[in-house]
Amino acid sequence: LTPAEQARQLAVPSTMTTAKGASKRRWTTPSQLQKMRRVPRIEAVLAGEHNADMTEEFARIVILRHREDVEDLVDESFDKPRLLLDHTQAGQVHRRLSAHLPDFDRTTQLEDNMRTCLRQIAELTAIKAEVSRLSATPFDSSNSAHEAALESLWKTLQPDRVREGGRVSEAWKDLGFQGKDPATDFRGGGYLSLLSLTHLAEMQTEFCMRQINEFNATSMSQLKELPLAITSINVTGWVVDMLARGELDSVLLARGCDLETIHEIHVALLRHFAAVWKAEAPESVMEFGSIQKLVREQVRRMGAVALMAADDGLDDEMAVVQRRQQAAAGRDADFGMIID
């Protein structure tokens, strides 16, 4: 017998049901069984007080131990498999898992924690879909909401200045746009990049004004400072990429799976980028790409949770608390999930 045939003889058969309801046979080898024994049981993961780490570990264990129950709900696009659930699917997974856990008392902490984990996974899935939709939505000059957001940006950062030339104006370059019409720059990040830039301007007005003043204090031939708008749009692209790769899951689960947290991550990344830019003191804005690569690697090593904690330290403590309370109130009002 070939090694593959020998392994096949030693393998343990099991049956799984596909998304279409058809049964197919799969094989668990002795080595896979040995690894499975080292995987904690769901009961062990759900014991204790719930936190964001519990939700991530719960999702991992469900995929490893109960793959047949979530086979059609697993995303394997990146390095590690992830559960993708809407609220209805979360209820379906709850029922499937409960069938394997007959000793679960619906009033126990284990049951409550499982519901919370599934709810958070559904919220995480929803915000990823929302970010994807917004980033793929192009800026539309005929859309009154898009134009209103753009005008709000101008009024926040240039409150006492009348923009010469109307909607299309050279004045936009002072805010760090590349041309006379900001709409062309938003192609890189869609409507999301405008929303994030507007949020940045409103929540970090002093920081933005400082960046704008430093940028406009140098001539184009000796330009060394960051253009605020185009930098913000690039950072929005990083956020979208990091979110898709699962690098922001821990932050979102801990702080809230909503656009407010996405915007806060954008702020933290941009302020960190600005700090590194100052420290590196590049000779020209043409070094943007190399410093961007440096910052991305730094953030990858330190992790998004540490990045956000460091950025919180830059803010007034009470302002951070107020933002958290406002975000929590909004999440409580919007929450809903179907579980029988």
C-alpha positions, 0 to 999 in steps of 0.5 A: 500500500502507498503511504496515502492508502495506509493513512486512509485505512487508519482514518476515521470516517464521519459524515457531514451535511453540505449547505445544499443538504447533501451528505458527504463522507470526510476522513479524520486521520489519527494526527487530526484526531490527536490535534482535536484532543488538544482543542478546548471544548466549547464549555471550557471556552465559554466559562467565566466572564465574557470578553472580546477574547472569548468571542474570538476563541469561541469562533476558532473552536467552533470552526475546529470542533464543529466545522460540519455545523458551519461549513457554509459560513466559513470564510477562508479567503485569508490566513485563518478561517473566520465565521461570517454570520448575519443575525438569522444565521447566528440563531441557526448556529446556536440551534445547531450547537445546542443539539451537541450540548444537551447539558447547556441550561438556557439560564446558565452563564455558558448559554448567555456567553454563547449568545453574546459570542454569536451576536458579536460575530454577527455584528462583526460580519455586518460592519465588514459588509458595511465598510465594504459597501461604503468603500465601493460607493463612489463619491457622487456629486449629484448625491446631496448627502455626499455634497453636504459631507464635503461642504461640512468638511470645508466649514469645519477646517476653514470656518472663516474662509469663503472658497473662491471659485465655488465647488471646483476650486484651487482652494481645496489643495490647501486641505491636502487634496491633489486637484481642484475637485476633491471628487477625483481623490475620493476614487481611492476610498469611495464614500467611506474615505469622505466620511472618515475624513469628515469625522477626523476633522470634527473630532481632531480639528486642532490636529488637522489645522496644525497639519494644514498650516504646516503643509501650506507653510512650505513651497511646492518645490520644497514640500516636506509636510503631509497633505492631510486629505490625501493622507487620510484617504490612503489611511482609509484604504489601510483600514479597509485592508486590515479589516478584511484580513481580520487584523481589526477584529479584536479592536472591534469586538472590544470597542464596538462593531460600528462605524464609530470604531472604524473612524477611531481606528482611522484617526489612530492610524493617521496620527501614528503615521503623522508622528512617524513622519515627523520622526523620520523627517523625510526630505520630500513628500515623495518619500510617502510610499517608503514611510507608509510601508514602515508604518504598516509594518510597525502597526502589524507588529504592535497590533491594532489593540496596542495602537488604539491604546496608545492613541487613547493616551493622546486624548483627554481621558474624559473625552475618551469615556464620553465617546465610549458611552455614546457608542455603547448607547447606540449599539444597545439601541440598534441590537437585534438577533433571532435566537429561539 
